[in-house]
Amino acid sequence: MSTEENKADVEAIKNLRQQYLVAQGAGDAEGCLSFWCEDGVLMNPNEPAVVGKDALRSWYQKAFATFSIDFTVTYDQIEVAGDWSFAHGKYGGTMVPKAGGEPIQDNGKFLEIHRRQPDGTWKFARHMWSSDNPAAGTH
C-alpha cells in the first residue's frame, strides 16, 4: 500500500471515530451501530463481551437510557494492514446520570480493530477499553 493510500485510510479511521463520538454524544444507538461490523465485539471492563449488532443495540439503548455521554478520543497509533487496522489511544469525558446524581469523570485507554468494508469504508470490528480511575473499593 502506498503512503498516500495509508494516509487516506488513517484519516478515514479518525473520521469514523469522530462521527461515532457525535452519535454517542447525541445518545443515538442506531447511529452508533452504523459504525460497527455485523459481528462486532465490544469488550468493556467488568462485564461480559457484547457480541453482534443485536447485543450491541441493547447495550447502547441501556447506556443511553442511563447516561448522557460526552467523550473525546486521542489516537496514539493507527496501523493499516490490508483490510484490517488496529489503533490504540486515550479517551476522556463525562457520563451524567439521567436519574440525577454526580457526573462520572472517566479517563483511560482503548484498543480497537477495524475492518474495511466492501464499499471501502471502515467499521469497528473489536473494541476494548479500560479506565485509569481506581476500581471501586481499592483506594
N, C-alpha and C positions, 0 to 999 in steps of 0.2 A: 504494500500500500504506500502510495506516495505521501510525502509530508503534508501536502495540501489536502489530500483526502482525510488524513488523520486529523488535521486541524478542524476540518468541517465536521467530522464525527464527534470530536471533543466538544465543539460548540453546540452541536445538536443535543448531546447528553446534558450539557449545562442548561440548555433551553428546556429540555424535558423536565428537569428538576425545578426550574423557575415556574413553569406552567403548573406543575404539581403543587408547589407551595401556594400558588394563587387559589387553586381548587381547595386545598386543605384549609387555608385561611377563611374561605367562604363557607366551610362546612359542607362542601359538595361531594358526597360519597360517590356518585356516578362519575363526576369529573375525575376524582382520584383514581377510580377503577379504570378509566380510559387510558391511563399511563402504565398499566400492568399487562403482562402476558397472561394468557388464559390459565397457565399452570404456575403463576407467580407464587412465591413463598415469602411471607413476612415473618421474621423471627425476632420477636420482642423479648426483652428480659422478663423473667418471672412468669411466663405463660407459654402454653404450647404454641408451636408454629401454626400460622394461619395459611392454609394451602388452597389455592384455586380462587377463582373470582367470586363464587358464591360465598365462601367463607370470608373473603376479603370484604365483600359488600356488607355482610353482617357486622364485621369488626368495625368498619368505618361508620356505619349507621349508629352503632352503640357509642363509639368515641365522640361523634359529633352531637349526639343527643346529650352527652355528659359534659363536654367541654367546648369552649371556644378556643381555637388554637392559632397561635401566631409564632412561627419559627423561621429562622434563617439557616442557610447552609453554606459552608465554605468547603470547596474541594481541595484536598492536598495532593491528590493524584488521580488521573484518569488515564487508563491504558486501553487501547483498542487492539483486538486480535481477531481479524476476520469479522464474523458476525456476532462476536461477543466482546464485551468490555467489562472491566471492573474499575471501581473507584472507591476511595475512602476519603474521609474528611471529618469535619466537625459540624455540630449543629448547636443551636441555642434558641431559647424562646420561652414563651409563657403559655400555660394552659389555665384558663379561667373556668372554674366550675359553674355550670349554668344554674345549679340549685343554690348557689351562694357559697361563700367561704373564701378563704385566701387563695389568690392565684398561686400556681405552682411554677416556679422558675426551674428550668432544666437546661443543662449543657452537657454535651457528650460527644461521642464519636460514632461513626457509622461505616459500614462496608456494604456496597451494593454491586450487583451483577446485572448487566443489561444485555438484551438480545435484539439484534437487528431484525426488523420485520420484513416480510416480502416486499412491502412498498418502500423500503429503505429507511423508515423511521426506527427509532429506538424506543424500547419499553423496559420497565423494570422486570427482571426475572426473579431475582432474590434480593432481599434487603434485611440487614440486621443492624441493631444499634444497641448501645449501652450508655447509661448516664454516667457522668463524672460525679454526680451527687452521691454522698454516702448512702448506703442502703438503710432503710428504716431500722432503728434499733441498734445500729452498730456504732454510733457516736453520740 
